[in-house]
Amino acid sequence: MTYLEVGGDASRLRRWLGEVDVPLRWAGGEPRLAAVGIATARGEIMLR
């Protein structure tokens, strides 16, 4: 995984998660997993 795109309150989520090895991107709005970036041999793909 190259990143996670999440919704919700950024500071609250960071406190809950602590240190993570995957970069987080903020989508805003309701708490949710909005997208996942995955590295492949042909480049990065995004799953929404």
MARVEX-459680 format. One record per residue: residue number from 1; residue in three letters; x, z, y of N, C-alpha, C in turn. Coordinates in pm, 1 decimal, padded with zeros to 6 digits. Atoms other than C-alpha are relative to their C-alpha. Last residue first. Layout:
<nodes>
     i    aa         nx         nz         ny        cax        caz        cay         cx         cz         cy
   NUM   ALA          X          Z          Y          X          Z          Y          X          Z          Y
...
</nodes>
This chain:
<nodes>
     i    aa         nx         nz         ny        cax        caz        cay         cx         cz         cy
    48   ARG    00099.3   -00070.4   -00081.1   -01217.2   -00422.6    00355.7   -00119.2    00034.0   -00083.1
    47   LEU    00127.1   -00018.6    00067.9   -00909.8   -00522.7    00155.4   -00090.9    00081.3    00090.4
    46   MET    00082.6   -00110.9   -00047.5   -00620.8   -00661.6    00357.7   -00128.7    00003.0   -00081.9
    45   ILE    00144.1    00028.6    00000.9   -00346.4   -00878.1    00211.6   -00073.9    00125.0    00043.5
    44   GLU    00094.3   -00110.4   -00004.2    00024.8   -00871.5    00293.5   -00144.2   -00049.8   -00006.8
    43   GLY    00026.5   -00059.7   -00129.9    00256.7   -01148.2    00187.6   -00103.3    00110.9   -00011.1
    42   ARG    00038.4    00105.2   -00095.8    00291.0   -01388.7   -00104.1   -00029.3    00053.1    00139.4
    41   ALA   -00110.8    00095.4   -00006.6    00484.0   -01145.7   -00328.2   -00027.5   -00111.3    00100.8
    40   THR   -00010.2    00084.1    00118.8    00219.6   -00887.6   -00246.2    00120.6   -00091.9    00016.1
    39   ALA   -00108.9    00097.8   -00000.4    00197.8   -00596.3   -00003.0   -00000.1   -00075.1   -00132.6
    38   ILE   -00077.1    00003.1    00124.2   -00140.8   -00423.9    00017.6    00105.5   -00109.7    00009.9
    37   GLY   -00097.0    00109.5    00001.9   -00320.8   -00318.7    00334.8    00084.1    00010.1   -00125.9
    36   VAL   -00127.2   -00032.8    00063.7   -00628.9   -00101.5    00287.6    00087.9   -00124.4    00006.0
    35   ALA   -00078.7    00109.0    00058.8   -00940.5   -00110.0    00502.9    00127.0    00056.0   -00062.5
    34   ALA    00045.2    00129.8   -00050.0   -01222.2    00097.4    00656.4    00073.3   -00116.6   -00065.3
    33   LEU   -00112.8    00087.1    00028.3   -01188.8    00426.0    00467.4   -00046.8   -00139.2    00035.8
    32   ARG    00009.1    00093.7    00111.5   -01451.6    00635.8    00637.3    00136.0   -00063.1   -00025.1
    31   PRO   -00106.9   -00019.3    00098.2   -01526.2    00899.5    00899.6   -00019.9   -00093.2   -00119.2
    30   GLU    00026.3   -00098.5    00104.4   -01770.8    00744.4    01148.5    00120.0    00015.4   -00094.1
    29   GLY    00131.8   -00013.1    00059.8   -01646.8    00553.6    01451.7   -00008.3    00109.9   -00104.2
    28   GLY    00101.7   -00064.1   -00082.5   -01285.7    00472.4    01520.4   -00131.6    00011.4   -00074.2
    27   ALA    00108.0    00095.6   -00022.3   -01079.0    00221.0    01321.4   -00105.7    00056.7    00093.7
    26   TRP    00127.8   -00060.6   -00033.2   -00754.7    00418.1    01333.0   -00103.0   -00107.1    00034.4
    25   ARG    00054.8    00070.8   -00116.6   -00447.9    00293.2    01149.4   -00139.6    00056.1    00022.8
    24   LEU    00143.8   -00004.1   -00024.5   -00252.8    00520.1    00913.9   -00033.1   -00079.4    00125.3
    23   PRO    00044.2    00000.8   -00139.9    00096.3    00442.0    00785.2   -00153.2   -00001.6    00009.8
    22   VAL    00060.4    00127.9   -00036.5    00148.2    00536.5    00417.5   -00042.5    00005.8    00146.7
    21   ASP   -00103.3    00103.1    00005.3    00388.4    00815.6    00320.7   -00049.8   -00137.1    00043.6
    20   VAL    00032.0    00106.8    00094.8    00154.2    01094.8    00428.6    00108.5   -00107.2    00008.5
    19   GLU   -00094.2    00111.6    00003.1    00232.5    01429.2    00592.8   -00043.9   -00101.6   -00105.7
    18   GLY   -00139.4   -00040.6   -00009.7   -00069.9    01652.5    00649.5    00088.5   -00123.1    00004.2
    17   LEU   -00090.5    00073.7    00087.5   -00397.6    01505.7    00526.8    00142.0    00055.9   -00001.1
    16   TRP    00047.7   -00009.4    00137.6   -00639.6    01761.9    00675.4    00098.4   -00066.0   -00097.0
    15   ARG   -00013.4   -00140.0    00043.1   -00448.8    01808.0    01002.8   -00037.4    00013.5   -00147.1
    14   ARG   -00144.5   -00027.3    00015.5   -00409.5    01428.6    01036.6    00023.4    00144.7   -00045.3
    13   LEU   -00044.5    00061.7    00124.1   -00783.8    01382.6    00971.7    00148.6    00025.8   -00023.8
    12   ARG    00057.4   -00075.9    00111.9   -00878.4    01632.4    01241.7    00048.7   -00055.6   -00134.1
    11   SER   -00071.4   -00127.8    00009.1   -00640.7    01473.4    01493.1   -00051.2    00084.2   -00116.4
    10   ALA   -00139.9    00015.2    00040.6   -00768.7    01120.7    01425.1    00070.7    00134.2   -00016.8
     9   ASP   -00081.2   -00069.0   -00099.3   -01141.7    01198.4    01438.2    00145.5    00002.9   -00046.6
     8   GLY    00015.4   -00143.3   -00020.2   -01323.0    00946.9    01222.5    00092.3    00052.3    00107.8
     7   GLY    00083.1   -00035.9   -00114.1   -01240.3    00605.6    01084.6   -00007.6    00151.4    00011.4
     6   VAL    00102.4   -00102.7    00017.8   -00957.7    00498.3    00857.9   -00078.9    00021.4    00128.5
     5   GLU    00075.2    00001.2   -00126.0   -00728.4    00199.5    00813.7   -00119.9    00091.6   -00019.6
     4   LEU    00141.1   -00034.9    00017.9   -00475.9    00269.1    00539.4   -00064.2   -00003.2    00136.8
     3   TYR    00068.5   -00084.1   -00098.0   -00136.6    00097.6    00546.3   -00141.1    00033.8   -00050.2
     2   THR   -00077.9    00005.7   -00123.2    00129.3   -00087.7    00342.9   -00064.6    00079.7    00112.6
     1   MET    00085.1    00000.0   -00117.2    00000.0    00000.0    00000.0    00089.2    00000.0    00122.9
</nodes>
